């Protein structure tokens, strides 16, 4: 296998030298597939939106913690998501996007978009870091969760997990 050949490992697609463009393309294709799946659907708009969120945005969420996305790529995913939301609500593509971007307090749909997910992921990582900074109950809870995750994903130690994550940078 070449250094530039993409393969799947632990749910991510990448090359042996850390190039994760293949994962980004898989994410794009899954969102496109979800968008096309709900194009002419018999579902209510709410159910179609849930289907899009689980099928398309779920794959994007999975990739957020380890893969760096540039602004252009995030905008591309955002456009695909907005097209999909328009499909869910049976609206033409020429409909203004503001309805899906504005928060509910401003009469919008407050749809889940890439930047919001990225912000939530970063906030979660910062929260986890703050929780383990001091010797207290929150650190014990976070470490118990980490140990449970290590057992679930068959890692022997945090060092092994970190070593595995370093391969995907």
trRosetta pair geometry for C-beta under 8 A, 3 or more apart (Angstrom, degrees):
i j d omega theta_ij theta_ji phi_ij phi_ji
1 5 5.1 -119 -169 61 85 138
1 7 6.9 -7 -159 -41 147 135
1 16 7.1 123 119 -35 111 130
2 5 4.5 110 55 -17 86 101
2 16 7.9 -163 119 19 42 120
3 15 6.1 61 155 165 56 114
3 16 4.9 -100 -137 63 58 109
3 17 4.8 46 176 -30 108 111
4 15 5.4 -24 -139 -136 29 145
4 17 7.3 -13 -77 19 55 119
4 19 7.4 10 -132 34 64 143
5 15 6.4 126 64 -125 31 88
5 16 7.6 29 56 -8 74 99
6 13 5.2 34 174 172 117 96
6 14 6.2 -124 -138 158 84 5
6 15 5.4 -63 -86 -68 59 71
6 19 7.7 -90 -88 90 92 98
6 21 7.9 -103 -86 72 134 77
6 22 3.7 115 -143 -60 152 161
7 13 7.2 -167 97 -144 19 66
7 14 7.5 -37 55 66 57 48
7 15 7.7 93 13 -111 73 37
7 16 7.9 33 24 -53 111 79
8 11 7.3 -2 -175 -124 97 7
8 12 7.0 163 -149 82 62 32
8 13 5.2 -34 -91 -90 72 73
9 12 6.3 -29 68 62 65 80
9 14 7.3 -68 36 43 101 93
9 168 8.0 -152 82 -80 112 110
10 153 8.0 46 -135 -163 111 121
10 164 7.2 88 -32 168 160 125
11 62 6.4 -98 153 164 134 132
12 20 6.8 -42 177 -133 116 105
12 23 5.0 -22 -161 -91 77 137
12 63 7.0 121 -112 -115 94 84
12 66 6.8 -66 -86 86 151 141
12 67 7.3 170 -137 -55 124 117
12 168 6.1 48 92 -135 157 137
13 20 7.4 115 86 -153 62 62
13 22 3.7 -105 130 115 115 109
13 23 4.4 169 51 -68 80 65
13 25 7.7 -71 84 54 142 91
13 26 5.4 121 11 -17 138 138
14 18 6.5 -16 172 -151 129 24
14 19 6.1 163 -161 78 81 47
14 20 4.6 -30 -101 -98 109 63
14 22 6.0 -168 -83 46 32 110
14 23 6.0 -13 -58 -24 83 110
14 168 5.9 128 35 -136 166 81
15 18 6.9 -35 73 35 80 23
15 19 4.3 18 28 46 116 98
15 22 7.2 124 -37 -5 75 124
18 167 7.3 -161 -85 161 86 42
18 168 6.4 128 -129 -172 77 23
18 169 5.3 -22 -144 85 134 50
19 22 7.5 81 115 -4 86 90
20 23 4.7 -31 -177 29 88 117
20 24 6.4 93 127 -22 82 94
20 66 7.8 178 -110 120 157 94
20 67 4.8 -153 138 -125 155 109
20 68 7.8 124 53 37 136 68
20 168 6.9 61 -78 -177 117 86
21 24 5.4 -54 -151 37 41 115
21 25 6.3 42 151 -21 70 103
22 25 5.7 -53 -149 36 33 111
22 26 6.5 37 150 -21 65 103
23 26 5.5 -51 -149 34 34 113
23 27 6.4 38 151 -21 65 103
23 63 5.6 155 154 -124 120 128
23 67 5.8 -138 94 -88 138 154
24 27 5.6 -50 -150 34 32 114
24 28 6.5 35 150 -19 64 103
24 63 7.4 147 -85 170 55 157
24 67 6.9 -175 -64 164 88 144
24 69 7.2 144 -113 -108 116 88
24 73 6.2 -50 -158 -155 133 139
25 28 5.5 -49 -148 35 35 114
25 29 6.3 33 154 -18 66 106
26 29 5.8 -56 -147 39 30 110
26 30 6.3 31 154 -20 65 106
26 59 7.2 -126 126 176 90 133
27 30 5.9 -56 -148 35 29 110
27 31 6.5 26 155 -16 64 106
27 59 5.2 179 -122 126 71 108
27 60 5.2 97 -162 -89 120 67
27 63 5.6 -69 -73 3 136 154
27 77 7.2 -21 131 -106 115 124
28 31 6.0 -61 -152 37 29 108
28 32 6.3 28 152 -18 66 108
28 76 7.1 -20 -112 129 117 118
28 77 6.9 -112 -97 -91 74 81
28 80 6.9 171 -148 -42 71 166
29 32 5.5 -52 -145 38 33 113
29 33 6.2 36 154 -21 65 104
30 33 5.6 -51 -146 36 31 113
30 34 6.4 31 153 -17 64 104
30 55 6.9 -157 172 155 94 74
30 56 5.7 162 128 -122 84 57
30 59 4.4 42 89 26 159 164
30 60 8.0 -160 79 -39 119 75
31 34 5.7 -52 -147 38 32 110
31 35 6.2 37 151 -23 65 105
31 56 4.0 86 -115 -160 60 112
31 57 7.4 70 -105 -62 99 49
31 59 7.3 -134 -49 60 77 120
31 60 6.8 41 -64 -46 119 117
31 77 6.5 136 -10 -145 173 80
31 80 4.7 77 128 130 127 136
31 81 6.6 -60 -163 -69 129 70
31 84 6.8 -107 178 -40 84 146
32 35 5.5 -52 -146 35 31 115
32 36 6.2 25 156 -14 65 107
32 80 6.2 -74 -73 -149 67 129
33 36 5.9 -57 -145 41 29 106
33 37 6.1 38 152 -30 63 107
33 55 7.3 -111 98 153 95 120
33 56 7.5 177 65 -88 73 93
34 37 5.4 -49 -145 29 31 118
34 38 6.8 9 163 -2 63 106
34 51 7.0 177 -159 133 99 82
34 52 5.0 120 153 -130 120 62
34 55 4.0 158 -102 101 117 115
34 56 3.4 -119 39 -49 154 108
34 84 6.2 23 108 -134 93 142
35 38 6.8 -75 -157 44 25 93
35 39 7.1 53 144 -61 61 87
35 52 7.1 58 -81 -125 52 111
35 56 6.8 69 -37 -85 73 154
35 80 6.1 -113 -47 -180 147 84
35 81 8.0 -129 -80 -102 113 27
35 83 5.7 33 -152 102 137 100
35 84 3.7 -102 -105 -88 86 95
35 87 5.9 123 -169 15 70 149
36 39 5.4 -17 -155 -26 42 120
37 41 7.3 42 136 -72 63 118
37 51 7.1 -123 107 142 123 127
37 55 6.9 -29 44 106 152 166
38 41 4.6 -36 -149 -21 59 138
38 43 7.1 -57 -135 43 96 125
38 48 4.5 118 -153 -161 130 105
38 51 6.0 148 -74 86 123 127
38 52 5.9 -60 -1 -62 152 100
38 84 6.6 73 56 -164 123 84
38 87 5.0 118 102 121 91 116
38 88 5.3 0 146 -85 141 70
39 87 4.9 -65 -105 -150 48 129
41 48 5.3 147 75 -102 149 119
41 51 7.9 178 -133 50 166 156
41 87 7.8 81 5 151 107 96
41 88 7.7 -10 41 -121 133 52
43 47 4.1 -120 -179 88 118 116
43 48 4.5 150 88 -56 123 84
43 51 6.9 112 50 -9 175 137
43 88 8.0 -43 87 -149 112 77
44 47 4.8 88 54 10 81 102
44 48 7.0 -150 89 -6 39 89
45 48 5.6 -56 -143 40 32 113
45 49 6.2 36 156 -23 66 105
45 88 5.2 96 -152 144 71 85
45 89 4.6 43 -131 -99 131 63
45 90 7.2 -99 -82 2 103 87
46 49 5.7 -53 -150 34 29 112
46 50 6.6 30 151 -18 62 104
47 50 5.5 -51 -149 35 36 113
47 51 6.4 40 151 -21 66 103
48 51 5.5 -50 -149 34 33 115
48 52 6.5 36 151 -19 64 103
48 87 7.4 -135 163 113 135 80
48 88 3.7 171 112 -140 117 87
48 89 7.7 -164 75 -47 133 43
49 52 5.6 -51 -149 36 33 112
49 53 6.3 35 152 -21 65 105
49 85 6.6 38 -111 -124 96 77
49 88 4.8 97 -65 174 69 159
49 89 7.9 32 -59 -50 106 83
49 111 7.4 -119 -148 -124 122 99
50 53 5.6 -53 -146 36 32 113
50 54 6.3 22 158 -12 66 107
51 54 6.1 -61 -146 41 28 102
51 55 5.8 6 165 -1 67 117
51 88 7.9 171 52 -111 98 113
52 55 6.3 -66 -131 50 23 96
52 56 5.2 -24 -172 26 66 120
52 57 6.7 58 137 -9 73 101
52 81 7.7 121 161 -143 126 73
52 84 4.9 140 -138 151 138 127
52 85 7.1 -163 93 -76 169 58
52 88 6.0 -81 -17 -65 137 131
53 56 7.2 -48 -94 54 11 82
53 57 4.8 -34 -145 41 50 127
53 58 6.9 82 147 -40 54 84
53 112 5.9 78 -116 39 107 142
54 57 7.5 9 -28 53 13 85
54 58 5.2 18 -165 -30 37 132
55 58 6.7 68 -10 25 3 112
55 59 7.7 -8 156 -13 40 106
56 59 6.5 -66 -168 28 28 105
56 60 7.0 18 147 -11 64 109
56 80 7.8 -151 -175 130 138 113
56 81 7.2 167 124 -102 135 80
56 84 6.4 -91 30 -128 169 173
57 60 5.2 -54 -152 39 45 116
57 61 6.1 51 150 -25 73 101
57 81 7.0 63 -79 -115 102 119
57 112 5.6 57 -148 109 164 128
57 117 7.0 -169 -171 -69 105 150
58 61 5.6 -49 -147 33 32 113
58 62 6.6 38 153 -24 62 103
59 62 5.7 -50 -153 29 32 116
59 63 6.9 23 153 -14 62 107
60 63 6.1 -65 -156 37 32 106
60 64 6.8 50 149 -47 65 97
60 77 6.3 119 -119 -165 139 142
60 114 6.5 -95 172 -108 144 88
60 117 6.6 78 118 98 111 164
61 64 5.7 -39 -155 0 36 120
61 117 5.6 -112 -96 -165 81 132
61 121 7.4 176 -152 -70 71 119
62 65 8.0 -62 175 16 32 98
63 66 6.9 -90 -167 55 50 85
63 67 4.7 -24 171 28 93 131
64 67 7.0 -74 -107 51 14 83
64 69 7.6 -44 -118 -8 66 123
64 117 6.1 -137 -74 137 154 103
64 118 5.9 -158 -144 -103 122 61
64 121 4.3 -143 130 -66 132 169
65 121 5.9 -140 -76 -168 68 123
65 125 7.1 148 -133 -69 90 121
66 165 6.7 -133 -121 -147 115 93
66 168 5.6 5 172 116 130 133
67 168 8.0 -72 -75 155 75 111
69 73 4.8 -128 -166 89 87 123
69 74 5.1 103 135 -59 123 90
69 77 7.7 -31 -162 1 145 139
69 114 7.4 -107 121 177 161 128
69 118 7.1 -111 51 -96 126 132
70 73 5.0 93 55 10 73 103
70 74 7.1 -140 97 -4 37 90
71 74 5.6 -56 -146 39 33 111
71 75 6.3 34 155 -20 67 105
72 75 5.8 -55 -149 36 29 111
72 76 6.5 34 151 -22 63 104
73 76 5.5 -50 -149 32 34 115
73 77 6.5 32 153 -15 65 103
74 77 5.7 -53 -148 38 34 109
74 78 6.2 40 150 -24 65 106
74 114 4.7 -173 -157 117 84 140
74 115 6.2 82 171 -67 132 78
74 118 7.0 -29 -120 -31 133 148
75 78 5.3 -50 -145 34 34 118
75 79 6.5 38 154 -22 65 100
76 79 5.9 -51 -152 31 30 110
76 80 6.7 29 150 -16 62 105
77 80 5.7 -54 -151 37 35 112
77 81 6.3 36 151 -20 67 106
77 114 4.6 88 96 -62 122 143
78 81 5.7 -56 -149 36 31 112
78 82 6.3 30 155 -19 66 105
78 113 5.4 38 -126 -167 91 107
78 114 5.1 -99 -66 20 80 112
78 115 7.1 11 -82 -13 126 93
79 82 5.8 -53 -146 36 31 110
79 83 6.4 33 154 -19 64 104
80 83 5.7 -54 -151 36 31 112
80 84 6.4 31 151 -20 64 107
81 84 5.5 -55 -149 36 33 112
81 85 6.4 34 153 -20 67 102
81 111 7.1 163 149 136 111 125
81 112 7.5 -110 -169 94 140 68
81 113 5.8 160 95 -120 150 67
81 114 6.8 -177 -8 -29 146 87
82 85 5.6 -48 -145 34 34 111
82 86 6.5 37 152 -20 63 102
82 97 5.1 -9 -159 -131 143 111
82 100 5.5 156 -129 78 82 151
82 101 7.7 -10 -103 -54 118 93
82 111 7.6 133 -101 82 61 151
82 113 7.6 21 -58 -108 85 110
83 86 5.7 -55 -153 35 32 113
83 87 6.6 35 148 -20 64 102
83 93 6.2 3 -127 -120 89 100
84 87 5.4 -49 -151 33 36 114
84 88 6.4 41 149 -24 66 101
85 88 5.4 -47 -149 31 36 116
85 89 6.5 15 157 -1 66 108
85 100 4.7 105 108 -121 155 142
85 109 7.1 154 -175 95 134 154
85 111 5.1 -23 -102 -123 151 161
86 89 6.2 -68 -147 50 30 97
86 91 4.4 -95 -159 72 81 101
86 92 7.2 -51 173 91 125 18
86 93 6.0 118 112 -100 158 48
86 95 5.8 163 -128 50 119 122
86 100 7.5 -83 -55 -42 73 142
87 90 7.5 27 -174 -78 33 34
87 91 7.8 -90 -54 46 19 68
91 95 4.3 -24 161 -9 123 157
92 95 5.6 131 68 -28 68 91
95 99 7.2 -33 151 20 113 132
96 99 6.4 109 91 -10 86 92
97 100 5.8 -64 -171 43 64 104
97 101 5.7 49 138 -18 90 116
98 101 5.7 -69 -138 45 35 105
98 102 5.5 33 171 -26 76 111
98 108 6.9 -108 151 -106 67 114
99 102 6.8 -48 -133 28 16 106
99 108 5.9 167 -168 -137 34 74
99 109 5.8 46 149 -7 76 105
100 108 6.9 132 -127 -175 0 102
100 109 5.1 -25 -117 51 49 122
100 111 4.3 -14 -172 7 89 134
100 113 7.8 113 138 -63 99 114
101 108 6.4 -76 76 -160 42 148
101 111 7.2 -44 -74 40 33 97
101 113 6.9 19 -114 -38 74 152
102 106 4.6 -102 177 89 116 112
102 107 6.8 4 114 73 138 56
102 108 2.6 173 84 -53 87 143
102 109 7.6 86 64 24 74 54
102 110 7.1 -68 105 -66 46 63
103 106 5.4 78 62 21 76 95
103 108 5.6 86 53 51 16 118
103 110 4.8 41 -137 -89 48 110
104 107 7.6 41 -167 -88 39 12
104 108 6.2 -102 -76 67 32 67
104 109 7.4 12 -84 -158 76 11
104 110 4.7 -53 -33 -12 81 131
112 116 6.2 -128 -150 77 56 130
112 117 6.5 61 180 -55 97 103
113 116 5.2 89 59 10 73 107
113 117 7.3 -146 96 -5 35 91
114 117 5.7 -62 -149 38 33 109
114 118 6.1 32 157 -21 70 107
115 118 5.5 -51 -145 36 34 114
115 119 6.3 37 154 -21 65 104
116 119 5.7 -52 -149 35 31 113
116 120 6.4 31 153 -18 64 105
117 120 5.7 -54 -148 37 33 111
117 121 6.3 34 154 -20 66 105
118 121 5.7 -54 -149 35 31 112
118 122 6.4 29 154 -16 65 106
119 122 5.9 -56 -148 38 30 109
119 123 6.2 30 154 -19 65 108
120 123 5.6 -55 -146 38 30 112
120 124 6.3 34 154 -22 65 105
121 124 5.7 -53 -149 33 31 112
121 125 6.5 28 154 -16 64 105
122 125 5.8 -54 -149 37 32 110
122 126 6.4 32 153 -16 65 106
123 126 5.7 -55 -147 39 32 111
123 127 6.2 36 153 -23 65 106
124 127 5.6 -52 -146 34 31 114
124 128 6.5 32 154 -19 64 103
125 128 5.7 -50 -148 34 32 112
125 129 6.5 35 151 -20 63 105
126 129 5.5 -53 -149 36 33 114
126 130 6.4 33 153 -18 66 104
127 130 5.8 -55 -148 37 32 110
127 131 6.3 35 152 -25 65 106
128 131 5.6 -53 -148 31 32 115
128 132 6.8 11 162 -5 64 107
128 142 6.1 137 -151 -140 77 130
129 132 6.6 -71 -152 42 27 95
129 133 6.7 48 150 -50 63 100
130 133 5.6 -38 -153 -1 35 123
131 138 4.4 -119 -153 149 88 112
131 139 6.2 164 149 -80 71 50
131 141 7.3 -78 178 70 129 98
131 142 4.5 132 118 -48 127 142
132 138 7.8 -123 -64 118 40 87
132 139 4.9 101 -126 -125 51 86
132 142 5.1 -111 -65 89 94 149
132 143 7.0 112 -114 -54 109 86
133 139 7.6 -132 43 -83 35 112
134 138 7.7 51 65 58 93 107
134 139 6.4 -144 82 -39 51 126
135 139 6.1 -73 -125 39 30 154
136 139 5.6 107 52 8 55 100
136 140 7.5 -108 114 -2 36 93
137 140 5.5 -56 -152 36 38 113
137 141 6.3 38 152 -20 70 104
138 141 5.6 -51 -147 36 35 113
138 142 6.3 34 154 -18 66 105
139 142 5.8 -54 -145 39 32 109
139 143 6.1 28 156 -16 66 109
140 143 5.9 -57 -143 40 28 108
140 144 6.3 32 155 -22 63 106
141 144 5.7 -54 -148 34 29 112
141 145 6.5 29 152 -17 62 105
142 145 5.7 -55 -152 37 32 112
142 146 6.3 34 150 -20 66 106
143 146 5.4 -49 -144 37 35 114
143 147 6.3 38 155 -20 66 103
144 147 5.8 -51 -146 37 30 111
144 148 6.4 34 151 -20 62 104
145 148 5.6 -52 -149 35 32 113
145 149 6.4 32 152 -18 65 105
146 149 5.6 -54 -149 37 32 112
146 150 6.4 36 151 -22 65 103
146 158 6.9 12 161 -91 128 109
147 150 5.5 -48 -146 32 34 114
147 151 6.5 34 154 -17 64 103
148 151 5.8 -56 -153 37 31 110
148 152 6.2 30 151 -21 66 109
149 152 5.5 -55 -143 38 32 113
149 153 6.1 4 166 4 68 111
150 153 6.6 -70 -140 51 23 90
150 155 4.5 -88 -152 69 79 100
150 156 7.6 -69 175 72 114 5
150 157 7.2 20 -153 -117 143 8
150 158 7.0 -75 -85 -70 135 59
150 161 6.5 -92 -106 -50 93 130
151 154 7.6 25 -178 -75 28 35
153 161 7.8 80 89 -105 131 106
155 158 7.8 80 132 -84 132 25
155 160 4.9 175 -165 92 96 117
155 161 4.8 36 -163 -64 164 89
155 164 7.3 -107 -107 -1 121 142
156 160 5.2 81 49 -4 83 154
157 160 4.9 106 56 2 75 98
157 161 7.2 -133 102 -1 47 86
158 161 5.4 -53 -152 37 40 115
158 162 6.2 39 151 -19 71 104
159 162 5.7 -53 -144 38 31 110
159 163 6.2 35 153 -21 64 106
160 163 5.6 -51 -145 36 31 115
160 164 6.4 34 153 -21 63 104
161 164 5.7 -56 -152 35 30 112
161 165 6.4 27 152 -17 65 106
162 165 5.6 -54 -146 38 33 111
162 166 6.4 42 151 -27 65 101
163 166 5.7 -48 -150 27 31 116
163 167 7.3 40 149 -26 58 96
164 167 5.9 -47 -165 19 36 115
164 168 7.6 18 147 -7 62 105
165 168 6.0 -66 -160 39 42 105
165 169 7.4 62 145 -46 68 88
166 169 5.8 -29 -158 -7 44 116
